[in-house]
Amino acid sequence: MPTALLIVDHGSRREEANQMLHGVGDILRRARPDVIVHVAHMELAEPTIRQGIDACVCEGASEIIVHPYMLSPGRHATEDIPRMATEAGAAYPDVHIRVTEPLGLHEKLCEVILQRAGL
């Protein structure tokens, strides 16, 4: 059964900020064409988490992995997004939904910082 990856950021009133997440989704789709990939915003913009989960299910996902696209394990990543994903997933009792940790500490993120700094 297909697995889906739903990348969730905070959401912004600035459309260019919201569009960046769509770019992340595009990169992930190219990297893993075998995985259903959708993006969603926690608030302030669409698609919402509910819309993202609906889209994953419509494409046949039996498992949805929700990834908070946030750096730290703050309230949104550890409480709000898991709660919202659980609420949205209640409409699909046969679909397994799990939420990952946010980006957090990772060598690859530090490599990006050094690259952006030109070091």
C-alpha positions as CSV (number, residue, x, y, z in Angstrom):
1,M,0.0,0.0,0.0
2,P,1.3,3.5,-0.8
3,T,3.0,5.7,1.8
4,A,2.5,9.4,1.8
5,L,4.7,12.2,3.2
6,L,2.9,15.3,4.3
7,I,5.3,18.2,4.9
8,V,3.8,20.8,7.2
9,D,5.1,24.3,8.0
10,H,3.5,27.1,10.0
11,G,2.0,29.0,7.1
12,S,2.4,32.7,6.4
13,R,0.5,35.7,5.2
14,R,3.3,36.1,2.6
15,E,2.6,34.0,-0.4
16,E,6.3,33.7,-1.3
17,A,6.9,32.1,2.0
18,N,4.1,29.6,1.4
19,Q,5.4,28.8,-2.1
20,M,8.8,27.8,-0.7
21,L,7.1,24.7,0.9
22,H,5.8,23.7,-2.5
23,G,9.4,23.8,-3.8
24,V,10.4,21.5,-1.0
25,G,7.6,19.1,-2.0
26,D,8.8,19.2,-5.6
27,I,12.3,18.3,-4.6
28,L,11.0,15.4,-2.4
29,R,8.8,14.1,-5.3
30,R,11.9,14.0,-7.6
31,A,14.0,12.3,-4.9
32,R,11.3,9.7,-4.1
33,P,8.9,9.2,-6.9
34,D,7.6,6.1,-5.1
35,V,6.2,8.2,-2.3
36,I,3.1,10.3,-2.4
37,V,4.2,13.8,-1.3
38,H,2.0,16.7,-0.4
39,V,2.5,19.9,1.6
40,A,0.3,21.8,4.1
41,H,0.3,24.7,6.3
42,M,-0.6,24.6,10.0
43,E,-2.5,28.0,9.8
44,L,-2.8,31.2,7.8
45,A,-2.8,29.5,4.3
46,E,-4.0,26.6,2.3
47,P,-3.7,23.7,1.9
48,T,-4.5,23.0,5.5
49,I,-3.4,19.9,7.3
50,R,-6.9,18.4,6.8
51,Q,-6.7,19.2,3.0
52,G,-3.2,17.7,2.9
53,I,-4.4,14.5,4.5
54,D,-7.4,14.3,2.3
55,A,-5.1,14.7,-0.8
56,C,-2.9,11.9,0.4
57,V,-5.8,9.6,1.0
58,C,-7.3,10.5,-2.4
59,E,-4.1,9.3,-4.0
60,G,-4.4,5.9,-2.2
61,A,-2.1,6.3,0.9
62,S,-2.6,3.7,3.6
63,E,0.1,5.4,5.7
64,I,0.8,9.1,6.0
65,I,4.0,10.4,7.6
66,V,3.5,14.0,8.7
67,H,6.8,15.9,9.0
68,P,6.8,19.3,10.8
69,Y,9.0,21.5,8.6
70,M,10.3,23.4,11.6
71,L,13.7,23.6,13.2
72,S,12.9,23.1,16.9
73,P,10.6,20.9,18.9
74,G,8.4,23.7,20.0
75,R,4.7,23.6,20.8
76,H,3.6,23.7,17.1
77,A,5.8,20.7,16.2
78,T,5.2,18.6,19.3
79,E,1.5,19.5,20.1
80,D,-0.4,21.4,17.5
81,I,0.6,19.6,14.4
82,P,0.2,16.1,15.9
83,R,-3.2,17.1,17.3
84,M,-4.4,18.6,14.0
85,A,-3.1,15.5,12.1
86,T,-4.9,13.2,14.4
87,E,-8.2,15.1,14.2
88,A,-8.0,15.2,10.4
89,G,-7.1,11.5,10.2
90,A,-10.1,10.5,12.3
91,A,-12.1,10.5,9.1
92,Y,-9.9,7.7,7.8
93,P,-9.7,5.0,10.5
94,D,-7.9,2.5,8.1
95,V,-5.1,5.0,7.4
96,H,-2.1,5.0,9.7
97,I,-0.8,8.5,10.5
98,R,2.4,9.3,12.4
99,V,4.2,12.5,13.0
100,T,8.0,12.8,12.9
101,E,10.2,15.0,14.9
102,P,11.0,18.4,13.4
103,L,14.3,19.1,11.6
104,G,16.2,19.7,14.8
105,L,19.9,19.1,15.1
106,H,21.5,17.4,12.0
107,E,24.8,17.6,10.3
108,K,23.2,18.2,7.0
109,L,21.5,21.3,8.3
110,C,24.8,22.6,9.6
111,E,26.4,21.9,6.1
112,V,23.7,24.1,4.6
113,I,24.4,26.9,7.1
114,L,28.1,26.8,6.2
115,Q,27.4,26.7,2.5
116,R,25.0,29.7,2.7
117,A,27.6,31.6,4.8
118,G,30.2,30.9,2.1
119,L,32.5,29.0,4.6
